[in-house]
């Protein structure tokens, strides 16, 4: 039996500002190991799937086609070529209007309009040539 859940697939366009924490090495060269980033992202719904305890939900409440998210992240440069990134994001507007079920209940219910909100954590590794 399925425990239920929602899977939303978005094509996202993030707009981020990055602040580099620079320091000087023993030779006086500036280098940056950590960068802090933040901004907004517009996501466009490509696909969605939803299940409840009885299986796939066929005609559930519609999801919003556009998701606006606030993003915050940290970028760490391990070597000249290798780096690691972690980023988190949370919807500023509901991706589905209406009341929340207890399954999806979170802190936004008391602050923002009732509804369903996306949240994400992203990890990335980069190698630059």
Steps between C-alpha positions, in 0.01 A plus 500: 500500500612856429543765769417779254689803381535768236774522235524829310743554211596859419724669245661775710665830417691628806630855539765505773738746657825358634725650766855364512677491836857583397824471691866555413752220494865532612594640155233771525269345241126522557311175502148394583414166662137581591229677303156577637218527248137600510224599265178399331403225263207469262395140443272381222305180569592228249343192663337388822406174669300447816420190704289440806465182705283346223741569213532769229271804527351563157284815532643678803505874561706679232851626564610853410695511172762746637689476830694796643767394749745672734845336486801505737820304449863450587776422249831355626811486281700189594777544242556725197286266291271321748215654699189400694168681534193472723186704437155511656182653368143559608192610307383855562152419370299179530549251217150369576233712659267378769535360845791276592448143605682387813737308268637827358460721808799723582585838654370701202142410594514753785680779306409479133181416317389139542612282216779277380856638479815361339821471696826358378859429591750468217855365508739544209860416424685694230820444310629799300752444222 
